[in-house]
């Protein structure tokens, strides 16, 4: 698997969230027993996308 293929696979299937300590606490208070694609939004956290970054 090439680096390019790995990056493509990761970007298509995962999201990276860089959180402050306060945001982490807020997010951790939410129920994590089920997968919820809207978890960040429900914690009032905005997802910012920057495509093409190295």
Backbone torsions as a table, in degrees:
resi	resn	phi	psi	omega
1	UNK	NA	128.7	180.0
2	UNK	-82.6	164.4	177.2
3	UNK	-60.9	-41.5	179.6
4	UNK	-61.4	-44.8	179.3
5	UNK	-64.0	-41.0	178.9
6	UNK	-62.1	-45.1	179.0
7	UNK	-62.7	-42.0	179.7
8	UNK	-63.6	-44.9	178.8
9	UNK	-60.4	-45.7	179.8
10	UNK	-65.5	-45.1	-177.3
11	UNK	-67.9	-27.6	179.1
12	UNK	-80.2	-21.9	-172.4
13	UNK	-118.8	-9.6	-175.7
14	UNK	-137.7	158.3	173.1
15	UNK	-124.7	141.2	177.6
16	UNK	-104.7	127.2	179.6
17	UNK	-117.9	117.9	174.9
18	UNK	-97.0	114.1	-172.2
19	UNK	-116.1	149.6	170.8
20	UNK	-76.5	170.2	178.6
21	UNK	-60.4	-40.7	-179.5
22	UNK	-66.3	-40.7	178.8
23	UNK	-65.7	-38.3	178.7
24	UNK	-63.0	-42.9	178.6
25	UNK	-62.1	-46.1	179.9
26	UNK	-60.8	-44.5	-178.6
27	UNK	-68.2	-38.0	-178.4
28	UNK	-70.3	-19.5	178.3
29	UNK	-74.9	-16.4	-179.0
30	UNK	-80.1	156.8	178.4
31	UNK	-64.5	122.4	-179.9
32	UNK	-111.3	14.3	-176.8
33	UNK	-77.1	-16.2	177.0
34	UNK	-129.4	152.4	178.2
35	UNK	-76.9	127.7	-180.0
36	UNK	-132.0	110.1	-178.6
37	UNK	-63.2	-15.8	-179.5
38	UNK	-102.0	16.1	-174.7
39	UNK	-57.3	-45.4	179.7
40	UNK	-63.9	-43.6	-179.8
41	UNK	-62.7	-43.0	179.9
42	UNK	-65.6	-23.6	176.7
43	UNK	-91.4	11.0	-179.2
44	UNK	61.6	36.2	177.1
45	UNK	-109.6	134.4	-176.9
46	UNK	-97.4	132.5	178.1
47	UNK	-91.4	125.3	179.0
48	UNK	-111.7	131.8	-177.4
49	UNK	-109.5	132.2	175.2
50	UNK	-128.9	98.8	-177.5
51	UNK	-83.9	150.0	175.0
52	UNK	82.3	5.8	177.8
53	UNK	-74.1	142.8	-179.6
54	UNK	-67.5	NA	NA
